[in-house]
Structure formats: C-alpha cells, structure tokens
Amino acid sequence: MIQKKICMVGAFAVGKTTLVTRFVQSIFSDKYLTTVGVKIDKKSIALGDRDVNLILWDLAGDDSFNKVRMSYLRGASGYLLVVDGTRPITLDTAIGLQKSVDEFFGKGLPFVLLLNKTDLTNEWKLEEETIGALLEKRWIMMKTCAKTGEGVEEAFLTLTRIMLGG
C-alpha cells in the first residue's frame, strides 16, 4: 500500500478541519473547534488499481498570533491550500503561505487551492482578477463546501492523483 502525507494549510477558520472531517467521516458539524498545533487523521482510498493510505495533517490556521510551522510540512507529498470565499484576506494569507512553502521546500510540492464555503457564494468577496492571476500561474483551483460535501472528495482525489504522478 502506498502511503502519502497531505497537509491542510490556510488561515484560521477557513474550514480545514471540517473538510477533513467531511472527507474522512462523511459528516459536517458547524461547531467551531480551533486546531491547536496539528490534528492527524487517516483514510485509505482506492485510486484505480492502487490502494493509497492518506495521512492527513490538519495544521493550525495562520493568523497574526499563530504562524504555520513549516516543519509540519516536512515529509508531505502535497497540501491543500484552503481559502474562505467570504473573507478575501484568507486568499492573501494562502498566497503568502504558498510562497513560504516554495521558499522552505523548493518549488514543486504539489498543492490544490480550495475556494471553500460555496454554500455562501452570495457572500463571497473574492476578486475575479486575483483568481484569474492565480489561474494564469496554472494553480489548480477547486470549489468546495464541507457543509454540503460539494467538491470535497474530488479535491482530495485530485491532489492524490497529482502526487502519484498522474
């Protein structure tokens, strides 16, 4: 069995923990629980003819008091960079985190940018120009919602495919 470490990275309260819970346990809770340090889950999936054991590291959110410890990403095969569509500052944080990851580990660590909370799209405040600029950089971007499950499994499977070279 292939084993891959995936880290959940982003600002505080963007939905990293709820995305992992939705993916691993197929449930949603609107109770906000702050992650302290790192929370680790795992899920085994079949991807084509390969069985993959995903080790999911849910890292505490990045904010002015708590910076993501890049050492938590050591050994990761990839990461999901999560943004809350209702809070544009979380996209700025995500862009900064992606730059930090590139500086710390070198370019090439696979990631997928998740624009989360699609159930609240009428409240989204993301600039189309900013999103367009990221698409020009060839960032893989997906819309997700832990509440409804929209795009959640696809996001994890997409990153896993990339990590496996396909």
ChimeraX commands (.cxc) that place a marker at each C-alpha (Angstrom):
marker #1 position 0.00,0.00,0.00 radius 0.5
marker #1 position 1.22,3.46,-0.91 radius 0.5
marker #1 position 1.28,5.99,1.92 radius 0.5
marker #1 position 1.08,9.76,1.33 radius 0.5
marker #1 position 1.09,12.67,3.78 radius 0.5
marker #1 position -1.24,15.57,2.93 radius 0.5
marker #1 position -1.22,18.82,4.91 radius 0.5
marker #1 position -4.18,21.18,5.25 radius 0.5
marker #1 position -2.88,24.75,5.12 radius 0.5
marker #1 position -4.62,28.11,5.35 radius 0.5
marker #1 position -5.78,30.94,7.59 radius 0.5
marker #1 position -7.77,30.27,10.74 radius 0.5
marker #1 position -11.47,29.37,10.35 radius 0.5
marker #1 position -11.35,28.66,6.60 radius 0.5
marker #1 position -12.73,25.14,7.06 radius 0.5
marker #1 position -9.64,22.92,7.06 radius 0.5
marker #1 position -10.88,20.73,9.91 radius 0.5
marker #1 position -14.43,20.45,8.56 radius 0.5
marker #1 position -13.09,19.48,5.12 radius 0.5
marker #1 position -11.02,16.67,6.68 radius 0.5
marker #1 position -13.99,15.54,8.80 radius 0.5
marker #1 position -16.27,15.54,5.75 radius 0.5
marker #1 position -13.73,13.53,3.75 radius 0.5
marker #1 position -12.81,11.01,6.47 radius 0.5
marker #1 position -16.14,10.57,8.29 radius 0.5
marker #1 position -18.68,11.95,5.77 radius 0.5
marker #1 position -20.14,14.27,8.41 radius 0.5
marker #1 position -20.40,18.01,8.97 radius 0.5
marker #1 position -20.52,19.88,12.24 radius 0.5
marker #1 position -20.94,23.64,12.40 radius 0.5
marker #1 position -19.27,23.70,15.84 radius 0.5
marker #1 position -16.10,25.73,15.50 radius 0.5
marker #1 position -13.14,23.99,17.06 radius 0.5
marker #1 position -9.78,25.72,16.88 radius 0.5
marker #1 position -6.98,23.37,15.92 radius 0.5
marker #1 position -4.02,23.69,18.25 radius 0.5
marker #1 position -0.78,22.62,16.59 radius 0.5
marker #1 position -1.75,19.74,14.35 radius 0.5
marker #1 position -4.50,17.11,14.23 radius 0.5
marker #1 position -3.81,13.91,12.31 radius 0.5
marker #1 position -6.39,11.69,10.59 radius 0.5
marker #1 position -6.08,8.97,8.01 radius 0.5
marker #1 position -8.15,7.49,5.24 radius 0.5
marker #1 position -7.45,4.66,2.84 radius 0.5
marker #1 position -8.68,5.06,-0.71 radius 0.5
marker #1 position -8.55,3.07,-3.92 radius 0.5
marker #1 position -7.36,5.08,-6.87 radius 0.5
marker #1 position -7.52,3.00,-9.99 radius 0.5
marker #1 position -5.61,-0.19,-9.23 radius 0.5
marker #1 position -3.66,1.39,-6.37 radius 0.5
marker #1 position -4.53,1.45,-2.69 radius 0.5
marker #1 position -3.38,4.64,-1.03 radius 0.5
marker #1 position -3.23,5.35,2.69 radius 0.5
marker #1 position -3.61,9.13,3.17 radius 0.5
marker #1 position -2.23,10.63,6.36 radius 0.5
marker #1 position -3.99,13.98,6.77 radius 0.5
marker #1 position -2.26,16.66,8.82 radius 0.5
marker #1 position -4.70,19.43,9.75 radius 0.5
marker #1 position -2.43,22.35,10.68 radius 0.5
marker #1 position -3.49,25.17,12.96 radius 0.5
marker #1 position -4.59,28.23,10.99 radius 0.5
marker #1 position -2.26,31.06,10.16 radius 0.5
marker #1 position -3.09,34.40,11.75 radius 0.5
marker #1 position -1.24,37.22,13.47 radius 0.5
marker #1 position -0.77,35.13,16.64 radius 0.5
marker #1 position -0.08,31.72,15.16 radius 0.5
marker #1 position 2.14,31.08,12.16 radius 0.5
marker #1 position 2.10,27.76,10.32 radius 0.5
marker #1 position 5.19,25.84,11.31 radius 0.5
marker #1 position 6.81,24.87,8.05 radius 0.5
marker #1 position 8.44,21.91,9.81 radius 0.5
marker #1 position 4.96,20.30,9.98 radius 0.5
marker #1 position 5.06,20.04,6.20 radius 0.5
marker #1 position 8.31,18.05,6.24 radius 0.5
marker #1 position 7.68,14.70,4.59 radius 0.5
marker #1 position 4.45,15.85,2.95 radius 0.5
marker #1 position 3.67,14.61,-0.54 radius 0.5
marker #1 position 1.33,17.56,-1.11 radius 0.5
marker #1 position -1.02,20.02,0.52 radius 0.5
marker #1 position -4.46,21.55,0.22 radius 0.5
marker #1 position -4.37,25.34,0.47 radius 0.5
marker #1 position -7.76,26.43,1.83 radius 0.5
marker #1 position -9.46,29.82,1.40 radius 0.5
marker #1 position -12.78,31.07,2.82 radius 0.5
marker #1 position -14.60,32.73,-0.08 radius 0.5
marker #1 position -16.37,35.14,2.29 radius 0.5
marker #1 position -13.08,36.51,3.67 radius 0.5
marker #1 position -10.73,37.87,0.98 radius 0.5
marker #1 position -7.88,38.24,3.49 radius 0.5
marker #1 position -7.72,34.42,3.63 radius 0.5
marker #1 position -6.74,34.37,-0.06 radius 0.5
marker #1 position -3.92,36.81,0.70 radius 0.5
marker #1 position -2.85,34.53,3.55 radius 0.5
marker #1 position -2.98,31.49,1.25 radius 0.5
marker #1 position -0.84,33.21,-1.40 radius 0.5
marker #1 position 1.71,34.10,1.29 radius 0.5
marker #1 position 1.68,30.55,2.67 radius 0.5
marker #1 position 2.21,29.06,-0.79 radius 0.5
marker #1 position 5.19,31.37,-1.28 radius 0.5
marker #1 position 6.59,30.32,2.13 radius 0.5
marker #1 position 6.20,26.63,1.25 radius 0.5
marker #1 position 8.05,27.20,-2.04 radius 0.5
marker #1 position 10.84,29.05,-0.21 radius 0.5
marker #1 position 11.12,26.44,2.54 radius 0.5
marker #1 position 10.86,23.27,0.42 radius 0.5
marker #1 position 11.65,24.46,-3.09 radius 0.5
marker #1 position 9.13,24.68,-5.87 radius 0.5
marker #1 position 7.34,21.53,-6.83 radius 0.5
marker #1 position 5.47,20.35,-3.74 radius 0.5
marker #1 position 2.04,19.62,-5.26 radius 0.5
marker #1 position -0.96,21.55,-3.97 radius 0.5
marker #1 position -4.54,22.35,-4.84 radius 0.5
marker #1 position -6.15,25.67,-3.88 radius 0.5
marker #1 position -9.61,25.16,-2.40 radius 0.5
marker #1 position -12.11,28.01,-2.52 radius 0.5
marker #1 position -14.24,26.81,0.37 radius 0.5
marker #1 position -17.75,27.59,1.62 radius 0.5
marker #1 position -19.61,27.51,-1.69 radius 0.5
marker #1 position -22.87,27.38,0.27 radius 0.5
marker #1 position -22.22,31.07,0.97 radius 0.5
marker #1 position -21.33,32.21,-2.58 radius 0.5
marker #1 position -23.78,35.11,-2.32 radius 0.5
marker #1 position -21.47,36.43,0.44 radius 0.5
marker #1 position -18.20,35.79,-1.41 radius 0.5
marker #1 position -15.89,38.77,-1.78 radius 0.5
marker #1 position -13.04,37.29,-3.83 radius 0.5
marker #1 position -11.68,39.48,-6.61 radius 0.5
marker #1 position -12.04,37.86,-10.03 radius 0.5
marker #1 position -8.76,39.48,-11.13 radius 0.5
marker #1 position -6.88,37.82,-8.27 radius 0.5
marker #1 position -8.38,34.43,-9.07 radius 0.5
marker #1 position -7.60,34.96,-12.75 radius 0.5
marker #1 position -3.97,35.77,-11.90 radius 0.5
marker #1 position -3.67,32.51,-9.98 radius 0.5
marker #1 position -5.15,30.58,-12.90 radius 0.5
marker #1 position -2.54,32.21,-15.12 radius 0.5
marker #1 position 0.11,30.78,-12.78 radius 0.5
marker #1 position -1.51,27.41,-13.56 radius 0.5
marker #1 position -2.64,26.85,-9.99 radius 0.5
marker #1 position -5.18,24.06,-9.74 radius 0.5
marker #1 position -8.25,25.54,-8.09 radius 0.5
marker #1 position -11.43,23.83,-6.92 radius 0.5
marker #1 position -14.57,25.00,-5.16 radius 0.5
marker #1 position -15.58,23.07,-2.06 radius 0.5
marker #1 position -18.13,23.02,0.72 radius 0.5
marker #1 position -17.68,20.87,3.80 radius 0.5
marker #1 position -21.30,21.55,4.75 radius 0.5
marker #1 position -22.80,20.06,1.57 radius 0.5
marker #1 position -19.85,17.88,0.60 radius 0.5
marker #1 position -19.50,19.65,-2.76 radius 0.5
marker #1 position -16.08,19.02,-4.28 radius 0.5
marker #1 position -14.56,17.62,-1.08 radius 0.5
marker #1 position -13.78,14.08,-2.19 radius 0.5
marker #1 position -12.78,15.33,-5.65 radius 0.5
marker #1 position -10.28,17.74,-4.06 radius 0.5
marker #1 position -8.52,15.00,-2.08 radius 0.5
marker #1 position -8.59,12.61,-5.05 radius 0.5
marker #1 position -7.25,15.29,-7.42 radius 0.5
marker #1 position -4.31,16.04,-5.12 radius 0.5
marker #1 position -3.64,12.30,-4.67 radius 0.5
marker #1 position -3.56,11.78,-8.44 radius 0.5
marker #1 position -1.09,14.64,-8.80 radius 0.5
marker #1 position 1.10,13.24,-6.00 radius 0.5
marker #1 position 1.13,9.85,-7.74 radius 0.5
marker #1 position 2.24,11.47,-10.97 radius 0.5
marker #1 position -0.96,11.28,-12.90 radius 0.5
marker link #1:1,2 radius 0.2
marker link #1:2,3 radius 0.2
marker link #1:3,4 radius 0.2
marker link #1:4,5 radius 0.2
marker link #1:5,6 radius 0.2
marker link #1:6,7 radius 0.2
marker link #1:7,8 radius 0.2
marker link #1:8,9 radius 0.2
marker link #1:9,10 radius 0.2
marker link #1:10,11 radius 0.2
marker link #1:11,12 radius 0.2
marker link #1:12,13 radius 0.2
marker link #1:13,14 radius 0.2
marker link #1:14,15 radius 0.2
marker link #1:15,16 radius 0.2
marker link #1:16,17 radius 0.2
marker link #1:17,18 radius 0.2
marker link #1:18,19 radius 0.2
marker link #1:19,20 radius 0.2
marker link #1:20,21 radius 0.2
marker link #1:21,22 radius 0.2
marker link #1:22,23 radius 0.2
marker link #1:23,24 radius 0.2
marker link #1:24,25 radius 0.2
marker link #1:25,26 radius 0.2
marker link #1:26,27 radius 0.2
marker link #1:27,28 radius 0.2
marker link #1:28,29 radius 0.2
marker link #1:29,30 radius 0.2
marker link #1:30,31 radius 0.2
marker link #1:31,32 radius 0.2
marker link #1:32,33 radius 0.2
marker link #1:33,34 radius 0.2
marker link #1:34,35 radius 0.2
marker link #1:35,36 radius 0.2
marker link #1:36,37 radius 0.2
marker link #1:37,38 radius 0.2
marker link #1:38,39 radius 0.2
marker link #1:39,40 radius 0.2
marker link #1:40,41 radius 0.2
marker link #1:41,42 radius 0.2
marker link #1:42,43 radius 0.2
marker link #1:43,44 radius 0.2
marker link #1:44,45 radius 0.2
marker link #1:45,46 radius 0.2
marker link #1:46,47 radius 0.2
marker link #1:47,48 radius 0.2
marker link #1:48,49 radius 0.2
marker link #1:49,50 radius 0.2
marker link #1:50,51 radius 0.2
marker link #1:51,52 radius 0.2
marker link #1:52,53 radius 0.2
marker link #1:53,54 radius 0.2
marker link #1:54,55 radius 0.2
marker link #1:55,56 radius 0.2
marker link #1:56,57 radius 0.2
marker link #1:57,58 radius 0.2
marker link #1:58,59 radius 0.2
marker link #1:59,60 radius 0.2
marker link #1:60,61 radius 0.2
marker link #1:61,62 radius 0.2
marker link #1:62,63 radius 0.2
marker link #1:63,64 radius 0.2
marker link #1:64,65 radius 0.2
marker link #1:65,66 radius 0.2
marker link #1:66,67 radius 0.2
marker link #1:67,68 radius 0.2
marker link #1:68,69 radius 0.2
marker link #1:69,70 radius 0.2
marker link #1:70,71 radius 0.2
marker link #1:71,72 radius 0.2
marker link #1:72,73 radius 0.2
marker link #1:73,74 radius 0.2
marker link #1:74,75 radius 0.2
marker link #1:75,76 radius 0.2
marker link #1:76,77 radius 0.2
marker link #1:77,78 radius 0.2
marker link #1:78,79 radius 0.2
marker link #1:79,80 radius 0.2
marker link #1:80,81 radius 0.2
marker link #1:81,82 radius 0.2
marker link #1:82,83 radius 0.2
marker link #1:83,84 radius 0.2
marker link #1:84,85 radius 0.2
marker link #1:85,86 radius 0.2
marker link #1:86,87 radius 0.2
marker link #1:87,88 radius 0.2
marker link #1:88,89 radius 0.2
marker link #1:89,90 radius 0.2
marker link #1:90,91 radius 0.2
marker link #1:91,92 radius 0.2
marker link #1:92,93 radius 0.2
marker link #1:93,94 radius 0.2
marker link #1:94,95 radius 0.2
marker link #1:95,96 radius 0.2
marker link #1:96,97 radius 0.2
marker link #1:97,98 radius 0.2
marker link #1:98,99 radius 0.2
marker link #1:99,100 radius 0.2
marker link #1:100,101 radius 0.2
marker link #1:101,102 radius 0.2
marker link #1:102,103 radius 0.2
marker link #1:103,104 radius 0.2
marker link #1:104,105 radius 0.2
marker link #1:105,106 radius 0.2
marker link #1:106,107 radius 0.2
marker link #1:107,108 radius 0.2
marker link #1:108,109 radius 0.2
marker link #1:109,110 radius 0.2
marker link #1:110,111 radius 0.2
marker link #1:111,112 radius 0.2
marker link #1:112,113 radius 0.2
marker link #1:113,114 radius 0.2
marker link #1:114,115 radius 0.2
marker link #1:115,116 radius 0.2
marker link #1:116,117 radius 0.2
marker link #1:117,118 radius 0.2
marker link #1:118,119 radius 0.2
marker link #1:119,120 radius 0.2
marker link #1:120,121 radius 0.2
marker link #1:121,122 radius 0.2
marker link #1:122,123 radius 0.2
marker link #1:123,124 radius 0.2
marker link #1:124,125 radius 0.2
marker link #1:125,126 radius 0.2
marker link #1:126,127 radius 0.2
marker link #1:127,128 radius 0.2
marker link #1:128,129 radius 0.2
marker link #1:129,130 radius 0.2
marker link #1:130,131 radius 0.2
marker link #1:131,132 radius 0.2
marker link #1:132,133 radius 0.2
marker link #1:133,134 radius 0.2
marker link #1:134,135 radius 0.2
marker link #1:135,136 radius 0.2
marker link #1:136,137 radius 0.2
marker link #1:137,138 radius 0.2
marker link #1:138,139 radius 0.2
marker link #1:139,140 radius 0.2
marker link #1:140,141 radius 0.2
marker link #1:141,142 radius 0.2
marker link #1:142,143 radius 0.2
marker link #1:143,144 radius 0.2
marker link #1:144,145 radius 0.2
marker link #1:145,146 radius 0.2
marker link #1:146,147 radius 0.2
marker link #1:147,148 radius 0.2
marker link #1:148,149 radius 0.2
marker link #1:149,150 radius 0.2
marker link #1:150,151 radius 0.2
marker link #1:151,152 radius 0.2
marker link #1:152,153 radius 0.2
marker link #1:153,154 radius 0.2
marker link #1:154,155 radius 0.2
marker link #1:155,156 radius 0.2
marker link #1:156,157 radius 0.2
marker link #1:157,158 radius 0.2
marker link #1:158,159 radius 0.2
marker link #1:159,160 radius 0.2
marker link #1:160,161 radius 0.2
marker link #1:161,162 radius 0.2
marker link #1:162,163 radius 0.2
marker link #1:163,164 radius 0.2
marker link #1:164,165 radius 0.2
marker link #1:165,166 radius 0.2
view
